[in-house]
């Protein structure tokens, strides 16, 4: 009888471990990253277009394969080696699995607003630097004693302190060309501050993602926040500039950044086995004709089409999902809260429900 009792206890403990809530969540976005490349890899006709790629042959060598499954792994190996085997990916329309935005604008601030608040507010109709009147899931969690002072955000675009409403929420946001600040800066933070000032700036409002990533990594190692939002921005800006080669390189770097973060999570006692990642994008891009890839918005067909991925504690290994229920951008915020064991939808009836069957 004792043997059966011990076996029962072990089984119940295993089931609890499989379904337990995460203690920490990292929400990550890749600005304007199309589902077409995420699920199908680099597009040959675009790589061979001299107006889109400065050195087509080298880009082909890096990312081309006749098999889309191989091509996508060349572009985003962490997504397809790790997330696909241990987590989930939604939004491959070639497999009849769809994810869409619900806002009617199909560009950045409305998209990020929908991701973070769980609903589309028609008042958010531009990318202007206006403090978000709506409460994000980050701010909602930050109101709870167990999360107070344990949430942070990092973004390449200089509008995130407004989107997250740093002034009202009290959440520290490092974005744009903002430097790391505070006491006891690490050597890496000091060096990143210096490099950010000395490296030529390509865009006025968006810094290179490497700076965003390094600031985030140093903060996480030093402060161990429980909830972190990270927005990599280069993919969208390179796309607007028609630089398909740089868009691909940026996507690959973003994949590498997420891989580095995941490796750190696995090495750290506070995060290992207790942390989940939720990854998505603010909007899609055009696709036909191929030059429409540079654009998005309501005048660009299908740029409402996005994707969502997840990995870690509280997330089942469902892999690349085919068919199934249609998902929406407004479900991301509630999903973040759900992974932590909270129901964000009680805050506002407009908030989309958490994604189903991810646990």
C-alpha positions in Angstrom: 0.0 0.0 0.0 2.9 2.4 0.8 4.4 1.8 -2.6 1.1 2.8 -4.3 0.8 5.8 -2.1 4.3 7.0 -3.0 3.6 6.4 -6.7 0.4 8.4 -6.4 2.2 11.3 -4.7 4.9 11.3 -7.4 2.3 11.3 -10.2 0.4 14.1 -8.7 3.6 16.1 -8.2 4.4 15.6 -11.8 1.0 16.7 -13.0 1.3 19.8 -10.9 4.7 20.6 -12.3 3.4 20.2 -15.9 0.4 22.5 -15.3 1.8 25.0 -12.8 1.6 28.7 -13.3 4.7 30.6 -14.4 6.3 32.9 -11.8 7.9 35.2 -14.5 6.9 36.2 -18.0 8.9 37.9 -20.8 6.6 39.4 -23.4 8.6 40.0 -26.6 7.6 41.7 -29.9 9.3 41.9 -33.3 8.0 45.0 -35.0 6.3 44.3 -38.3 7.7 40.8 -38.7 5.6 39.0 -41.3 4.1 35.6 -40.7 5.3 34.7 -44.2 9.0 34.7 -43.2 8.4 33.2 -39.7 6.7 30.2 -41.2 8.1 30.0 -44.7 11.6 31.5 -44.5 13.1 34.1 -46.8 11.3 34.8 -50.1 13.5 33.9 -53.1 12.0 36.5 -55.5 12.7 39.2 -52.9 16.2 38.0 -52.2 17.0 38.1 -55.9 15.6 41.6 -56.3 18.6 44.0 -56.6 16.5 46.9 -55.4 15.8 45.0 -52.2 19.1 43.2 -51.5 22.5 44.9 -51.9 24.3 41.5 -52.1 21.7 38.9 -53.3 24.3 36.0 -53.5 25.4 36.2 -49.9 21.8 36.5 -48.7 20.9 33.5 -50.8 23.7 31.5 -49.3 22.6 32.4 -45.8 18.8 31.9 -46.0 17.8 30.1 -49.2 16.4 26.5 -49.3 13.9 25.0 -51.7 12.2 23.4 -48.6 10.3 26.2 -46.7 10.8 24.2 -43.4 14.6 24.3 -43.9 14.5 27.9 -45.0 12.6 29.1 -42.0 15.1 27.3 -39.7 18.0 29.0 -41.4 16.3 32.3 -40.7 15.1 31.7 -37.2 16.7 28.6 -35.7 15.7 29.1 -32.1 12.0 29.4 -33.2 12.2 26.1 -35.1 14.6 24.1 -33.0 13.3 25.0 -29.6 9.9 26.8 -29.6 8.5 24.4 -32.2 9.5 21.4 -30.1 8.8 22.7 -26.6 6.2 25.4 -27.1 3.6 26.6 -29.7 3.5 28.8 -32.8 0.2 30.2 -34.1 -0.5 32.0 -37.4 0.6 29.8 -40.2 -2.1 30.6 -42.7 -0.8 28.0 -45.1 -2.0 25.4 -42.5 -5.3 27.2 -42.0 -4.3 28.7 -38.6 -4.9 32.4 -38.3 -4.1 35.2 -36.0 -5.4 38.7 -36.7 -5.4 42.2 -35.1 -8.8 43.6 -34.0 -7.8 47.2 -34.3 -8.8 49.0 -37.5 -5.5 50.8 -38.1 -2.8 48.1 -38.7 0.2 50.1 -37.6 2.3 50.3 -34.5 0.8 52.3 -31.6 -2.7 50.8 -32.1 -1.1 47.3 -32.3 1.1 47.7 -29.2 -1.9 49.2 -27.4 -4.0 46.1 -28.3 -1.2 43.7 -27.3 -0.7 45.4 -23.9 -4.2 46.4 -22.9 -6.1 43.5 -24.5 -8.5 45.5 -26.6 -8.6 48.1 -29.4 -9.2 51.7 -28.3 -10.3 53.8 -31.3 -8.8 56.8 -29.6 -5.4 55.3 -30.3 -5.4 56.3 -34.0 -1.8 57.5 -34.6 1.8 57.0 -33.6 1.9 60.3 -31.8 3.7 60.6 -28.4 0.5 60.7 -26.3 0.3 58.9 -23.0 -1.8 55.8 -23.3 -5.2 56.5 -21.5 -5.7 52.8 -21.1 -4.3 50.5 -18.5 -1.9 47.8 -19.8 -1.5 44.4 -18.3 1.9 45.5 -17.1 0.4 48.4 -15.1 -2.4 46.2 -13.8 0.1 43.6 -12.5 2.3 46.4 -11.2 -0.6 47.5 -8.9 -0.4 44.2 -7.1 2.0 44.1 -4.1 3.7 40.9 -5.4 4.7 42.7 -8.7 5.4 46.2 -7.4 8.9 47.2 -8.5 9.3 43.9 -10.4 8.2 44.9 -13.9 10.3 46.6 -16.6 10.1 47.4 -20.3 12.7 48.0 -23.0 12.0 49.1 -26.6 13.9 50.3 -29.6 11.2 52.8 -30.6 11.1 56.0 -28.6 7.3 55.9 -28.1 7.1 53.1 -25.6 7.3 55.3 -22.5 4.0 56.7 -23.8 2.5 53.4 -24.8 3.2 52.0 -21.4 2.5 55.4 -19.7 5.6 55.3 -17.6 4.6 58.5 -15.9 1.3 57.1 -14.5 2.3 53.4 -14.2 5.6 53.9 -12.5 7.1 51.1 -14.6 10.7 51.8 -15.7 10.8 52.0 -19.5 14.1 52.3 -21.4 13.4 53.1 -25.1 14.7 55.1 -28.0 18.1 56.5 -27.4 17.7 56.5 -23.7 20.7 55.4 -21.7 20.9 53.1 -18.8 20.6 55.1 -15.6 20.7 54.7 -11.8 23.3 53.8 -9.3 25.9 51.0 -9.6 25.8 50.7 -13.4 27.7 47.6 -14.6 30.7 47.8 -16.9 28.5 46.5 -19.7 25.9 49.2 -19.1 28.5 51.9 -19.2 30.0 50.6 -22.4 26.6 50.3 -24.0 25.7 53.8 -23.0 28.9 55.0 -24.6 28.5 53.0 -27.8 24.9 54.1 -28.2 26.2 57.7 -28.3 29.1 57.0 -30.6 27.6 54.6 -33.2 26.0 56.5 -36.2 22.2 56.6 -35.9 20.2 55.3 -38.9 16.8 56.4 -37.7 15.7 59.3 -35.6 13.2 57.6 -33.3 14.5 53.9 -33.4 17.8 52.7 -32.1 19.5 49.5 -33.2 18.1 46.4 -31.4 21.5 45.4 -30.1 21.4 48.3 -27.6 17.8 47.5 -26.5 18.9 43.9 -26.0 22.0 44.7 -24.0 20.3 47.1 -21.7 17.6 44.6 -21.1 20.0 41.7 -20.4 22.0 43.7 -17.9 18.9 44.9 -16.1 17.5 41.4 -15.9 20.8 40.0 -14.5 21.0 42.8 -11.9 17.4 43.2 -10.8 15.6 39.9 -11.7 12.2 41.4 -12.5 9.2 39.1 -12.7 7.6 40.6 -15.8 9.6 42.1 -18.7 8.4 43.6 -22.0 10.9 43.7 -24.8 10.3 45.3 -28.2 12.8 44.8 -31.0 12.1 47.4 -33.8 14.6 47.0 -36.7 12.5 44.6 -38.8 9.9 47.3 -39.4 12.3 50.1 -40.2 14.4 48.1 -42.5 11.2 47.0 -44.3 10.0 50.6 -44.7 13.3 51.4 -46.2 13.0 48.5 -48.7 16.1 46.7 -47.4 15.0 43.1 -47.5 18.5 41.8 -46.8 18.7 43.9 -43.6 15.2 42.9 -42.6 16.2 39.2 -42.8 19.5 39.8 -40.9 17.5 41.7 -38.2 15.0 38.8 -37.9 17.9 36.4 -37.5 19.5 38.6 -34.8 16.2 38.9 -33.0 16.0 35.1 -33.0 19.6 35.0 -31.6 18.7 37.6 -28.9 15.7 35.5 -27.7 17.9 32.4 -27.7 20.5 34.2 -25.5 17.8 35.3 -23.1 16.4 31.8 -23.0 19.8 30.4 -22.2 20.2 32.9 -19.4 16.8 32.0 -18.0 17.8 28.3 -18.0 21.0 29.1 -16.1 19.4 31.3 -13.4 17.8 29.7 -10.3 15.1 32.4 -10.0 14.0 31.9 -13.6 14.8 28.3 -14.5 11.6 26.2 -14.8 9.5 29.1 -13.7 9.5 31.4 -16.7 7.6 31.7 -19.9 8.1 33.6 -23.1 5.2 35.1 -25.2 6.4 36.4 -28.6 4.3 38.3 -31.2 4.2 41.3 -33.5 2.3 44.5 -33.7 1.1 44.2 -37.3 1.7 42.4 -40.6 2.9 43.6 -43.9 1.8 43.6 -47.6 2.7 40.8 -49.9 1.3 41.4 -53.4 2.9 42.8 -55.4 6.1 42.0 -53.4 7.0 45.7 -53.1 4.0 46.0 -50.8 6.1 44.3 -48.2 7.5 47.7 -47.4 4.0 48.9 -46.3 1.3 48.2 -43.8 -1.9 49.9 -42.7 -5.5 49.6 -43.9 -4.6 50.5 -47.4 -2.2 47.5 -47.5 -4.1 44.3 -47.9 -3.6 41.6 -45.3 -1.3 43.6 -43.0 -3.8 42.7 -40.3 -2.3 39.2 -40.3 0.1 38.4 -37.4 1.4 35.4 -35.4 2.0 34.4 -31.8 4.5 32.0 -30.2 5.1 30.8 -26.7 7.5 28.7 -24.7 8.3 27.8 -21.0 6.5 27.3 -17.7 2.8 26.7 -18.0 2.9 26.2 -21.8 2.4 22.9 -23.5 4.5 21.6 -26.3 1.9 21.9 -29.2 4.4 22.9 -31.8 3.3 24.5 -35.1 -0.5 24.6 -34.8 -2.6 23.8 -37.9 -6.3 24.7 -38.3 -7.9 25.3 -35.0 -9.7 28.3 -33.6 -8.9 31.7 -34.9 -6.8 33.8 -32.5 -6.5 37.5 -32.1 -3.9 40.1 -31.0 -6.2 41.2 -28.1 -5.7 37.8 -26.4 -2.0 38.4 -25.7 -2.5 40.6 -22.5 -4.8 38.1 -20.8 -2.5 35.3 -21.8 0.4 36.9 -20.0 -1.7 37.3 -16.9 -3.1 33.8 -17.2 0.3 32.3 -17.3 1.0 34.1 -14.0 -2.2 32.8 -12.5 -4.4 35.9 -12.9 -7.5 36.8 -14.9 -7.0 40.1 -16.6 -10.5 40.0 -18.2 -12.1 40.9 -14.8 -10.5 44.3 -15.1 -12.4 45.3 -18.3 -15.1 43.3 -20.2 -13.6 44.5 -23.5 -10.3 42.5 -22.9 -9.9 39.5 -25.1 -9.7 36.1 -23.4 -6.5 34.3 -22.8 -5.4 31.9 -25.6 -7.0 28.5 -25.1 -5.2 25.2 -24.5 -1.7 26.6 -24.1 -1.3 25.0 -20.7 
